[in-house]
Amino acid sequence: MRQPKRYCRPFKSKPKPEGYVFGRPSLYRPEYCQRAIDFMRQGYSVTALAGYLGMSKDAIHDWINRYPDFCHAVNMGRAARVAALEAKLLTTSQGLGVTAAIFSQEC
């Protein structure tokens, strides 16, 4: 004998409280701002910063877009990076050091 179709109500979750954020929490921490400036001041790129922090380059760029304080820190780090690389270029007299310093600039 054939059984009648049973209609189920769609599942509805309880309403979430104000300010509830869905998804996995970000691994970003505010202390990464100073670490980014200090690391990039040594001449390292954003990609190297990602490796230093143990994150992907996409995660770093996501943080740059999402957190204004981190964006500011990375911009300061980029400026310090350029200063470090230019100082290296000016103190290197000839040879491979000059070529390496010229091609290590990141846009």
C-alpha positions as CSV (number, residue, x, y, z in Angstrom):
1,M,0.0,0.0,0.0
2,R,1.2,3.4,-0.9
3,Q,1.9,5.9,2.0
4,P,0.8,9.5,1.7
5,K,3.4,12.2,1.1
6,R,4.7,13.9,4.2
7,Y,5.4,17.6,4.1
8,C,8.2,18.8,6.4
9,R,8.5,22.4,7.5
10,P,11.7,24.0,6.5
11,F,14.3,24.4,9.3
12,K,14.4,27.8,10.9
13,S,17.1,28.6,13.3
14,K,16.7,30.9,16.3
15,P,17.3,34.6,15.6
16,K,20.9,35.6,16.2
17,P,21.8,38.4,18.7
18,E,22.7,41.8,17.4
19,G,26.2,42.0,16.0
20,Y,26.5,38.2,15.6
21,V,29.1,37.3,12.9
22,F,28.7,34.2,10.8
23,G,31.6,32.1,9.7
24,R,35.0,31.3,11.0
25,P,36.6,34.0,13.1
26,S,39.5,35.8,11.5
27,L,43.1,34.9,12.5
28,Y,44.0,38.6,12.5
29,R,45.4,40.1,15.7
30,P,46.0,43.8,16.3
31,E,49.6,43.1,17.3
32,Y,50.3,42.1,13.7
33,C,50.4,45.8,12.8
34,Q,53.7,46.5,14.6
35,R,55.1,43.2,13.5
36,A,54.4,44.1,9.9
37,I,56.1,47.4,10.2
38,D,59.2,46.0,11.9
39,F,59.5,43.1,9.5
40,M,59.1,45.1,6.3
41,R,61.5,47.7,7.6
42,Q,64.2,45.1,7.0
43,G,63.4,45.2,3.3
44,Y,61.0,42.3,3.1
45,S,57.9,42.3,0.8
46,V,54.2,41.7,1.6
47,T,54.6,38.2,0.4
48,A,57.5,37.6,2.8
49,L,55.4,39.1,5.5
50,A,52.7,36.5,4.8
51,G,55.2,33.7,5.2
52,Y,56.6,35.3,8.4
53,L,53.2,35.5,9.9
54,G,52.4,31.9,8.7
55,M,49.5,33.1,6.5
56,S,48.7,33.2,2.8
57,K,49.3,36.2,0.7
58,D,45.5,36.3,0.0
59,A,44.8,36.5,3.8
60,I,47.2,39.4,4.2
61,H,45.5,41.3,1.3
62,D,42.1,40.4,2.9
63,W,43.2,41.9,6.2
64,I,44.5,45.0,4.3
65,N,41.0,45.5,2.8
66,R,39.2,44.7,6.0
67,Y,41.2,46.4,8.8
68,P,42.2,50.0,8.3
69,D,44.8,49.9,11.0
70,F,46.5,46.9,9.4
71,C,46.3,48.7,6.0
72,H,48.0,51.7,7.5
73,A,50.7,49.5,9.1
74,V,51.4,47.7,5.8
75,N,51.7,51.1,4.0
76,M,54.1,52.3,6.6
77,G,56.0,49.1,6.2
78,R,56.1,49.5,2.4
79,A,57.6,53.0,2.8
80,A,60.2,51.7,5.3
81,R,61.0,48.8,2.9
82,V,61.7,51.2,0.1
83,A,63.9,53.3,2.4
84,A,65.9,50.2,3.4
85,L,66.3,49.0,-0.2
86,E,67.4,52.5,-1.4
87,A,69.9,52.7,1.5
88,K,71.3,49.4,0.5
89,L,71.5,50.5,-3.2
90,L,73.3,53.7,-2.3
91,T,75.8,51.9,-0.1
92,T,76.6,49.1,-2.6
93,S,79.3,50.2,-5.0
94,Q,79.0,47.7,-7.8
95,G,78.3,44.2,-8.8
96,L,75.5,41.8,-8.0
97,G,74.3,43.8,-5.0
98,V,73.3,46.7,-7.2
99,T,71.4,44.5,-9.6
100,A,69.7,42.6,-6.7
101,A,68.6,45.9,-5.0
102,I,67.2,47.3,-8.2
103,F,65.1,44.2,-9.0
104,S,63.9,43.6,-5.4
105,Q,61.5,46.6,-5.6
106,E,57.8,45.5,-5.3
107,C,55.1,47.5,-6.9
